[in-house]
Amino acid sequence: MLAGSLFVPFFYALLRETRIDRLEKFLIKQHKNPDLYISYLMANNRTAEAEALLEKLIAKYKSPARRALYTAMYAAHQKNTDAIKAVLTNIPAGQYRSYYEAAVLIGEGHLEEARSLTAAVAKPWMRNSLLSEIERAKGNRQEAIAYARQAWQGCKGVQRYVSYKTYERDLPEALAIT
């Protein structure tokens, strides 16, 4: 019974928490868990540390799909479309593959193709995040802000923290209370 009660706060923070200060404390405490700590490093733009941790994660996992997801996640953070393209074939078909394919299309300027691909992304926060990037690329800042706000408000847990820190840096108006 005690062991089960210890996991509840962990999974709540991981998947359901919405308060940024608590999420940050949670991620900092996960410094020995590279699967989670890489999110903290990337969100806070600690590139050298994140890159070193990514290399450890790639060495740790033998599954090409898992390696590809970590590589794509880091490459998307760095806006490196070539690195994402290099691992796309190893990402299993589904919403993550569609997400990263759309990210590549956005990076290459194929905005209408990217927009049509966002329909394959089931999670609203992922779809809204992509739509925000499409609108930013088109120069429609107000629409980008609206989609970014929806994306940020639609996610919870670690992803909310990562989204918050990303929009804090790239599109701070999306975080403003309306």
Order of alpha helices (4+ residues) and beta strands (2+ residues): alpha-alpha-alpha-alpha-alpha-alpha-alpha-alpha-alpha-alpha-alpha
